[in-house]
Amino acid sequence: MSSGKKPRSYPDTPDGRYFVVRGRLWRKSDPSLDEETRIRLVKELMAARRAVRQAKSDRVALAQARARVDEAKIALGERGKVWWDDGEPDLNRHLVKNTAYAAWFSRLAGEDRANGE
């Protein structure tokens, strides 16, 4: 059942490589993935995240679940080797204010800026 609230939309960088949450860049999925593959990998990622929550104090299960999360994120292009080929570095998890995106982010207005902070 829906709460009636519109889901929060985080700003995407102009090049489409990252979105910004709480002032930090997060790498987006590889846009070259076909829809069927992307959906399958997102389902696997969600299942792996549930397994992390359910593992609680079982160290072995927790390590296995975290490895599944990592594998899914790598397959989606959110971790590991970057999916672009222009030589630009990976700025995943960097503070936007410390990157070349700082000027762009400072120019964002209203709700877009608030959602990224």
Summary of the structure (lengths in Angstrom):
residues: 117
radius of gyration: 16.3
end to end distance: 28.0
largest distance: 46.4
contacts: 271
relative contact order: 0.21
helix: 47%
strand: 9%
